[in-house]
Amino acid sequence: MDRQDPSVRASTSRGKAQGYCATIGQALRRHYGFSDEACAFFDFFAQPATELEQQAADALGPDPLDEPTLAAAREYGLLLQAYEHLFWDTLGALDA
């Protein structure tokens, strides 16, 4: 698969984010007493990608996607990735 393919970039980014999210969720609980409910966002993204991918495939159902739907899904995925990038850049800028 081409390294420029958005799905490859997303899965590579996802692996890094998993570790960050797991660490953040644990730290919020330990240092600030956050509840499981308050950390649910971080817990969700700390899951292994294979489980998340299976949930996404199950949500799509057995019917193949047509090209316009697939194109829209790619666009939304890239937007989500851009927002995630902005999130991490913002956190990084706070330390600067």
N, C-alpha and C positions, 0 to 999 in steps of 0.2 A: 504494500500500500504506500502511496506517495506520502512523504513526510509533511507535505503542504496541505494534505486533506484535512478539513476542519475537524473531522471525527478523530483523527489521530492527535491533533493538537489538543482537542478537548479531553481525550482520555489521558494524555500526558499531564495536562494541567490538573485533571481530576485527581490523579495519584498524589500530587503535591498537596492539593487542597485537603485531601483526606487526612493527612497527618496534622495539618494546621487545625482543621476543625475538631479533630479528636482532642488535641492539646488544649484548644480554647475551651471546649466543653468541660474537660476535666478541671481546668484552672478556675473557671467560673464557679463550679461547684465547691471546690476546695477552698479557694481564697475569699469568695464572696457569698457563699452559701446559696447559690442559685439552685432552683428546683429542676427536676428533670423536664418539666413542661417548659421552663424558661430556656433550657438548653436544647430543645427539640430540633431547632434549625441546624445546630452544629452536629448533633447526633446523626441526623439524617444524612448530611454530607460526609460524615466520617465512615459511612458504610462502604464495604468493598464495591467497586464499580460493577462487578459482575452481577451482584444482587440488584443494584439500581437499574442496570441495563435490562435485566429480566423483567422487572416491574414495568419499565417503559414498553417493552415488547408486548407484555400482557395487556397493557392499556390500549395499545394500537389494535389488537385483535388479529384475526387470521387473514383478513383481506389485505392484498398488496396496496401500497400507496401509489396514486397517480403522480405524474411529474410535477404538476403545479403544487400539490400538497407537499411533496418532498422538498421542492424549492422553498416553500414557505417555512417548513420545519428547519431547513438549513439556515435560513435567514434568522429565525427566532433563536436558534442555537448560537449563532455568531453574536447576536445582540446580547444574549445572556452571558456569553463568555466576555464580551467587552465590558459589561457592567461588573462582572466579577473582577476583571482586571482593574477597573477604576476603584473598586472597593479596596483591593490589596494595595494599590498605589497610594490611596488616601491614608491607609494605616501606616504605610512606610513613610509618608511625608510627615506624619505626626512626630516621628522620632528624629527627624532632621532638624 
